[in-house]
Amino acid sequence: QVQLVESGGGLVQAGDSLRLSCTASGRTFSGDAMGWFRQAPGKVREFVAAITWGGAFTVYGNAVKGRFTISRDNAKSAVYLEMNSLEPEDTAVYYCAAGGTWGNSRVMKETNYNYWGQGTQVTVSS
């Protein structure tokens, strides 16, 4: 059974940093893209970032470009999201996604991914 477990969320103040982690179990994601999405209350799920298997290529959503950094450690079956200069608008549940196919447009779509975590709450106060 494939499981993705996110951790690292919490309550922070504007300008602070957080690092989210997502650990996969049940299979390896060799060759697959992995990504992060988020969903704020009352809004649709939004693409945040994605990364190729080898980590050579990354894509970011416009709202987080320059502030967030995605990385992965395949030996640990993990993907990370380093979030800096957090803003109240970053408040959302953050979801890890795996089993995707790489493509600059494709990785931004929820339907590209086969596996999802349960989400971790990030709250940024002003």
Secondary structure by P-SEA (a helix, b strand, c coil): cbbbbbcbbbbbcccbbbbbbbbbccccccccccbbbbbcccccccccccccccccbbbbcccccccbbbbbbccccbbbbbbcccccccccbbbbbcccccccccccccccccccccbbbbbbcc
